[in-house]
């Protein structure tokens, strides 16, 4: 029958979703709500297309500690490179990231290296 038996997963099988990563440039923040009031909610990000920075979306997915660090350092993080992970592209034009999540800051990469690859 495969990895599922009687509608239940067996203990020896795991379902893994493939994801990709991209390097993007932080370009702004949204305000947090609920538990995250007075903190950032998400990080807006961009990539370079035709020599200009173009907004590509926003992501969260950071831990509470990372979210606090972003909140405390907002002014210095604009224009910095970060890595995101995502699960495919969205839209008819396939230009949006599906479920983007923050992974890490990339101090080893320049913003000019974050090119929008189609």
BAGU-737795 format. One record per residue: x, y, z of N, C-alpha, C, O in turn. Coordinates in pm, whole numbers, padded with zeros to 5 digits, always signed. Layout:
BEGIN
XYZXYZXYZXYZ
...
This chain:
BEGIN
+00080-00121+00000+00000+00000+00000+00084+00127+00000+00030+00234-00030
+00208+00121+00031+00289+00242+00036+00306+00292+00178+00295+00215+00273
+00334+00422+00192+00369+00477+00324+00251+00490+00422+00274+00516+00540
+00128+00473+00378+00013+00490+00466-00059+00357+00484-00077+00283+00388
-00100+00328+00604-00174+00206+00634-00301+00243+00707-00296+00309+00811
-00415+00202+00653-00544+00232+00714-00561+00381+00743-00620+00419+00844
-00511+00464+00654-00526+00608+00671-00430+00669+00771-00438+00789+00797
-00341+00591+00829-00246+00645+00927-00103+00627+00876-00072+00532+00805
-00019+00720+00914+00122+00709+00877+00189+00607+00967+00159+00599+01086
+00278+00530+00910+00354+00438+00992+00469+00514+01056+00502+00624+01012
+00530+00457+01157+00640+00524+01227+00768+00526+01145+00862+00598+01179
+00775+00447+01038+00898+00440+00960+00895+00529+00835+00993+00530+00760
+00788+00603+00812+00778+00688+00695+00761+00833+00736+00691+00862+00833
+00826+00923+00663+00813+01066+00688+00782+01136+00556+00834+01100+00451
+00697+01235+00563+00664+01313+00445+00749+01440+00448+00739+01518+00543
+00830+01461+00347+00916+01579+00338+00874+01662+00218+00849+01609+00110
+00865+01791+00238+00831+01880+00128+00959+01945+00078+01039+01996+00156
+00977+01943-00053+01094+02005-00115+01077+02157-00114+00970+02208-00147
+01182+02227-00077+01178+02373-00083+01304+02425-00153+01406+02356-00163
+01293+02548-00200+01404+02618-00262+01442+02735-00173+01369+02770-00081
+01557+02795-00201+01599+02914-00128+01630+03025-00227+01658+03001-00344
+01625+03148-00176+01658+03265-00257+01721+03370-00167+01688+03378-00048
+01810+03448-00222+01867+03562-00150+01792+03686-00193+01776+03713-00312
+01746+03762-00095+01664+03881-00118+01716+03995-00030+01797+03973+00060
+01669+04115-00057+01712+04233+00019+01595+04284+00101+01486+04308+00048
+01617+04301+00231+01509+04353+00317+01480+04497+00279+01570+04579+00264
+01351+04527+00264+01313+04660+00216+01207+04727+00303+01164+04838+00273
+01165+04663+00410+01066+04722+00499+01008+04618+00591+01049+04502+00591
+00912+04661+00670+00852+04572+00770+00704+04599+00781+00657+04708+00749
+00629+04499+00826+00489+04519+00861+00479+04515+01012+00568+04460+01079
+00375+04572+01066+00354+04573+01212+00298+04440+01259+00213+04381+01193
+00345+04396+01373+00295+04273+01431+00158+04293+01494+00120+04404+01530
+00085+04183+01507-00048+04186+01567-00055+04080+01676+00025+03987+01677
-00151+04095+01766-00171+03995+01870-00047+03980+01957+00000+04076+02017
+00004+03859+01965+00123+03828+02044+00242+03915+02005+00328+03944+02088
+00246+03957+01878+00360+04034+01828+00334+04184+01820+00405+04255+01749
+00233+04233+01891+00207+04377+01895+00332+04448+01947+00398+04398+02038
+00364+04563+01889+00484+04641+01919+00613+04575+01870+00722+04611+01913
+00599+04478+01781+00714+04414+01718+00687+04413+01566+00579+04453+01521
+00784+04366+01490+00758+04351+01347+00669+04228+01327+00673+04133+01404
+00590+04234+01220+00509+04118+01185+00576+04036+01077+00584+03914+01086
+00625+04105+00975+00693+04039+00863+00797+04134+00804+00793+04255+00827
+00889+04076+00729+00993+04153+00661+00957+04158+00513+00937+04055+00449
+00949+04279+00458+00927+04295+00314+01062+04280+00244+01165+04319+00298
+01059+04222+00124+01186+04202+00055+01175+04230-00094+01066+04228-00152
+01292+04255-00155+01303+04291-00296+01417+04213-00359+01498+04151-00291
+01421+04218-00493+01533+04169-00572+01553+04266-00688+01465+04347-00719
+01668+04256-00753+01698+04345-00864+01647+04284-00995+01672+04168-01027
+01574+04366-01069+01527+04328-01203+01550+04448-01294+01507+04559-01262
+01616+04427-01404+01647+04534-01500+01714+04654-01433+01684+04769-01464
+01806+04625-01339+01884+04729-01274+01815+04804-01161+01872+04898-01106
+01691+04764-01126+01616+04833-01020+01568+04732-00916+01540+04617-00948
+01560+04777-00791+01502+04692-00687+01351+04687-00706+01286+04791-00718
+01295+04566-00707+01153+04544-00727+01101+04462-00609+01161+04360-00573
+00990+04505-00548+00931+04432-00436+00891+04292-00481+00830+04276-00587
+00925+04190-00401+00893+04051-00435+00798+03987-00335+00740+03883-00364
+00781+04047-00216+00692+03987-00118+00733+04020+00023+00806+04116+00049
+00684+03938+00115+00719+03953+00256+00723+03815+00318+00661+03721+00268
+00796+03804+00428+00807+03674+00494+00809+03692+00644+00842+03798+00696
+00775+03586+00712+00794+03578+00856+00865+03444+00879+00962+03415+00809
+00820+03366+00972+00884+03236+00994+01004+03243+01086+01074+03144+01104
+01029+03361+01145+01142+03371+01236+01099+03329+01377+00980+03330+01410
+01196+03293+01459+01166+03259+01598+01131+03387+01673+01151+03497+01621
+01078+03374+01794+01047+03492+01875+01172+03575+01902+01166+03697+01902
+01285+03507+01924+01411+03578+01950+01456+03655+01825+01500+03769+01835
+01445+03590+01709+01482+03658+01585+01389+03776+01558+01435+03881+01514
+01260+03758+01584+01164+03867+01564+01199+03986+01653+01193+04101+01608
+01237+03961+01778+01276+04069+01868+01403+04137+01817+01414+04259+01823
+01498+04058+01767+01621+04113+01713+01590+04203+01593+01647+04312+01582
+01502+04159+01502+01461+04242+01388+01398+04372+01438+01429+04479+01386
+01312+04362+01537+01244+04480+01592+01346+04579+01649+01336+04699+01626
+01443+04528+01722+01544+04614+01785+01642+04674+01685+01706+04775+01715
+01655+04615+01568+01756+04657+01471+01697+04698+01336+01768+04695+01235
+01570+04737+01332+01503+04767+01205+01580+04866+01118+01597+04843+00998
+01625+04975+01176+01687+05081+01095+01816+05034+01027+01850+05083+00920
+01887+04941+01087+02012+04894+01026+01992+04777+00931+02084+04739+00859
+01873+04719+00929+01848+04600+00846+01794+04630+00707+01800+04544+00619
+01743+04751+00688+01694+04787+00554+01812+04785+00458+01915+04847+00484
+01797+04714+00346+01904+04703+00247+02001+04590+00271+02097+04574+00196
+01979+04510+00375+02066+04397+00403+02013+04271+00335+01893+04258+00312
+02102+04179+00303+02066+04056+00234+02024+03949+00335+02086+03931+00440
+01918+03878+00300+01874+03766+00382+01836+03650+00291+01803+03669+00173
+01841+03532+00346+01802+03411+00273+01661+03373+00315+01628+03376+00434
+01579+03336+00219+01446+03286+00248+01433+03146+00188+01506+03111+00095
+01341+03068+00241+01305+02942+00176+01160+02954+00133+01082+03027+00193
+01125+02882+00027+00990+02890-00027+00957+02758-00097+01045+02680-00130
+00828+02737-00119+00779+02612-00175+00717+02637-00312+00596+02624-00330
+00799+02672-00408+00752+02697-00544+00711+02842-00564+00726+02926-00476
+00660+02868-00684+00620+03003-00721+00468+03008-00735+00403+02906-00757
+00412+03129-00722+00268+03147-00727+00226+03233-00845+00309+03298-00910
+00099+03232-00871+00042+03319-00974+00057+03262-01113+00140+03175-01139
-00023+03314-01200-00020+03272-01339+00115+03302-01403+00163+03228-01489
+00174+03414-01360+00304+03454-01415+00421+03388-01342+00536+03406-01381
+00390+03312-01235+00492+03239-01157+00600+03331-01102+00717+03295-01099
+00561+03451-01057+00659+03549-01010+00658+03570-00859+00744+03641-00807
+00563+03510-00788+00558+03525-00644+00612+03402-00574+00600+03291-00625
+00671+03420-00457+00722+03309-00378+00606+03249-00297+00532+03323-00232
+00589+03117-00299+00485+03051-00222+00537+03024-00080+00638+02956-00062
+00469+03077+00019+00499+03059+00161+00645+03090+00196+00715+03004+00250
+00693+03211+00165+00832+03243+00199+00853+03252+00349+00770+03306+00422
+00965+03198+00396+01004+03200+00536+01147+03248+00550+01233+03213+00469
+01172+03327+00652+01307+03373+00683+01395+03255+00721+01351+03167+00795
+01519+03253+00671+01616+03151+00709+01728+03215+00791+01750+03178+00906
+01800+03312+00729+01913+03374+00798+01952+03503+00727+01912+03525+00613
+02030+03586+00793+02090+03703+00730+02214+03657+00656+02282+03565+00702
+02245+03720+00543+02360+03682+00460+02462+03795+00460+02458+03881+00372
+02551+03797+00556+02653+03903+00563+02761+03883+00458+02843+03971+00435
+02762+03765+00394+02863+03734+00294+02820+03772+00153+02891+03741+00057
+02706+03838+00138+02654+03869+00006+02613+04015-00002+02563+04071+00096
+02633+04077-00118+02596+04217-00140+02454+04225-00197+02412+04134-00268
+02381+04332-00166+02247+04349-00222+02245+04344-00375+02148+04295-00434
+02351+04393-00439+02358+04394-00584+02362+04253-00645+02340+04236-00765
+02388+04154-00562+02394+04015-00608+02258+03945-00603+02246+03830-00645
+02157+04012-00553+02023+03952-00538+01941+03981-00663+01859+04073-00666
+01964+03903-00765+01902+03923-00896+01776+03839-00907+01773+03724-00863
+01672+03896-00965+01545+03828-00990+01566+03736-01110+01573+03783-01223
+01577+03608-01085+01591+03509-01193+01454+03459-01232+01375+03417-01147
+01424+03463-01361+01293+03413-01406+01309+03278-01471+01210+03219-01516
